[in-house]
Amino acid sequence: MISEKELERLEIMARYEEEYSEYEFICGIDEVGRGPLAGPVVAGAVILPKGARIPYVNDSKKLSEKKREALYDVIMEQAVSVGIGMSDHEKIDEINILQATYAAMREAISKLDPQPDLLLNDAVTIPEVNIRQVPIVKGDAKSMSIAAASIIAKVTRDRMMVEYDSVYPGYGFASNKGYGTVVHIEALKSLGPTPIHRRSFIKNFV
């Protein structure tokens, strides 16, 4: 049974989708992984059905890993379309993290079928995209579509970092997901960088 409070929160989370309801395919976009020292930046793009209310969908950072994993399956099942894009450590070093994030977002959008006619973005305006964009500050906590995209991106990236942990043991990737924790930084100093480290991010540690 869903509580009254949760039902009220869902209505608030759907207000942007309702405000722009004249658009047929509204896509929420968010990214995960701008800050880590290793691994890719991953973008999610999600088109939900009109009037969708998926209980407990929220900014992925506010959810437990277990809840994110469960919601990932629900979103993948219910969404009209889901696109995932990513820029690896090499691209981040080559064109900088902001441009690499935009590239990942453009890739995520390109994988959507149907293509959206409106983008709800978490705070940014993506260059080189010919679709109307609405940047929303803290959008992953205000829009159901953006929150869904943040969950898809977060779960996708976390699963990758868990796999990298078995390939490159000792850095704690399964738990820190590439962020600069004490364990990670100590491992960087003692073991040196792995092939997936962002050289532009670790100059102060190696």
N, C-alpha and C positions, 0 to 999 in steps of 0.2 A: 504493500500500500504506500503510495507516494504522499508525503505530508503536504499540508496546505502551504507551508513555507516554501517547499521545493517547487510546487506548482506556480507560486507567485514569482519565484526566481526565474523559472523557465520563461514566463511571459516577459519579464524584463530582458532576458537574454535574447529574445526573439524580436525586440523592438526595431532594430535596424532592418532586419529582413521584412518586417511588416511595413516599415516606412517606405521601402523601395519595392513594394510588392508588384508594381507594374512591370518589373523586369522578370523575364521568364526563368532564367538560370542565374541565380546569385551564388557567387563563389567566395568562400572565406579563405584567406591565405595567412599562413604564419610560418615562422622558421624556428629551428632549434639548433643550437650549437655554434653561436657566434663567439662565445667566450673560451671554449676549451683550448688546451695546448695541442691536442691531437685529434685526428679524425675529421670527418666532413662536416659541413654545415648542410642541414637537410630542411627542405621546405615542403609543406603540405598544402594542397589546394583541394577544397571539398565543396561540392554542390549538394545541398540537402534538398529533399522534396519540399514543396510549398507547404507551409504550416507545420513543419517538423518541430517536435518538442521531444528531445531525447533526454530523459531524466539523468541528472548528475553531470552532464557535460559542462565543463568549466575549463578555465585556464589550466593547462596540463601541469603547471608547477604547483597548483593547489590540490592535486589529486595524488593518492598513493599509487605506487607502481601496480599493485593488484587492480585497483579501480581503473587506471589507464588501460591496462591490458584488456579488461572486460569491455570497456567502452570502445576500444579500437575495433573489436569484433562487431559490436552493434553498429558503429558508424559505417564500417565497410559493407555491412549487410544492407543498411537503409539508404545510404547515399545514392544519389542519381549518378554521380561520378566522383572519383578520387584520383588526384594526380600527385606524384611524389617526384621531387627534383633534388639534386644534390651537387655540391661542388666539393671536390676532395682537397686534401692538404696542399697538393701541388698548385691547384688553381687559386686557392686562398693566398699562397705565397706569391703567386704570379701577378694577380690583379687586385689584391687586398680583400679584406673580409667583407666590406660593404658591397663591393662589386660582385664578389663571389656569391653573396646572399641573393642579390638581384638576379644573377644568372640561374641560381637554383629555383627561385620563384618563377622565372620565365619558363624553365623546363617543366615545372609542376603544372603550370597553366596549359602548356602545349600538349600535355598528356590527357587533358580532360576531353571527354566525348559524351554529351555535346559540349561545345565551347561556351563559356559563360558570356552573358551580356552585361554583367556588373561584377566588380571585384570589391569585396570588403577586406581591407588590409589592416594588419596590426601596425598602425602608426606610420607606415612608409608609403611613398608613391613610387612605383616601380618604373624605371625608365624603359623606353622601347616597347611599350605595351599599348596596343590600340583598342583598349577596352576601358570604359569608364571606371575610374577608381575612387573609392571613398576611404581615405585613411582615418582610422579610429584609434586615438590614443588609449592604450591599455585595452585594445579591442578583444584580446583573448579572454578577458573577463566580462565583456559587454555584449558580444555577439556569439550566438550559437554556432554559426558557420566558421568563424575564426577560431573559436574554442575547439571545434571538431578538428580543424586543420592542425592546431597545435598538438592535439593528442596523437593524430596520425604521424606527424613529424617526430614527436618525442619518442613514441614507441618504436618507430622505424630506426631512429638513430641509436637508441638504447640497446636494441637487439644487435645492431652492428658492433657496438663497443663491447658487448659481452663476448661476441665471437672473436674480436681482436684480442681480448684478454687471454684467450687460449693460444693465440698465435704469438703474442708478445707478453709472456708472463712477467710478473714482477712490478708492473706499474699500477696495478689496481684498476685497470680499465673497466672491469665488470661493476665495480662499486662507484668509482669517481667519474666514469663516462668520459674521461679525457680532460676533465677540469683540473686546475692546478692545486690539488690538495697537497698536504705535507708529504704523504706517502709517495705521491706521484713525482713531486719535485725532488725528493731525496733519491728516488729511483733514477730520475733523469741525470742527476749529478754522479751517481755511482755506476750506472749501466750505460749512460749515453742515450741519445735519441733513437727511436725506432723509425722505420720508413714512413710511418703515418703521422709523425710529429710535424707541426707547422713551424718551419725554421724561423719564420718572421715573428713567431710568438715566444720562442724559447731562448732568444739571444741572451737574456739576463741570467739564464740558469746553466748554460753549457759553454 
